[in-house]
Amino acid sequence: MFRGGTRFDGRFLQLIAAPAAGTPGRVGYIIARRAIPRAVDRNRLRRRLREAVRLARPAVARFDLILRVRGAIARGDILAAAAEGRALIAHVAAQPAGAA
């Protein structure tokens, strides 16, 4: 995934997409303790990102995805990071079937 996937960068998150090995595609979340120190905040962001993937699921099922936090996120920016995640997922969902 990290070598062959296509990267989409945002301010808070990076999304890596590759054609899925099986159907449906898999989704991974990388949220480091250093980026978001409190577990409750990491879990809040992870839940919001999971919901964004669930809502986009028919269109992104053909991809394996990794959503990775790029750097430190303040507690007040978690909602903005989740909104950015939704936008990145929507961008991948709009890709043609052969591209990632």
Protein Blocks (a to p, Z undefined) as FASTA:
>chain_A
ZZmpccdddfkbccdddddfbdcddddddddfklmmblklmmmmmmmmmmmmmmmmmmmm
mpccddddfbdcdfklmmmmmmmmmmmmmmmmmpcfkbZZ
